[in-house]
Amino acid sequence: MSEEAVKAVIEAYVAACQAADVKRLQAVFHPGANMMGYMQGRFLTGGPKPFFDSVTSSTPCTYDYKISEISVAGDVGSARLDEEGYMGSNFTDYFQLARTEDGWQIVSKVFHVRQ
């Protein structure tokens, strides 16, 4: 059951990104979530607000994606998402999730832009 719940959160993340719907995107992130990763050769770190801002200024789109790994141990889990052509780039995202009072939420996202 928990693996399906984690997959549902990642699917909701993708649907929100494709719809450019920041409110739906914010709902899958824990308020204390952090993000970090590499973009254009720079290491970026902080909260998800800059990502939310970029989604706000984007337009709805479709892109290919694959959830290639899900692992759950009790009330925590992780997932890998490969995105092709999102905002003109290809991403590999690693998510850490936790079951909170509000259900499963993303607490951390680490990303890499692939060439």
Phi, psi and omega in degrees: 000317183295323178298321178295323180293318178296316178300320180297322178295316180293321175298320178294323176301311181297314180300319179293319178296314180296326180275354186054041184254096186293323179299316176294323179294315179300328182294335181271350179260138172292145180303333179264014184297153174235161178222145173202155179167187184250131175217128181052040176077002181251140175272122181248141179214148179151203177272179182280359184304314178301324177294314177303317180298320179292325177292322178301322182272002180266172177248154178305144182206167170242151177205161179278145178207160178214127172270108190259344179213138171220132177222136181227137174226102180065242184258016176229156180200174178217159178210149173247134179233127173253124182244136181243114175084019177279124183052035177079009182228165175249125185243147162245121181244137172245123182250140168250133182233156176220147174276116182249183176299336180263013182096192181289133179220154175284125178253344179203140174228126174244132186227158177220132176269120179270150176275000000 
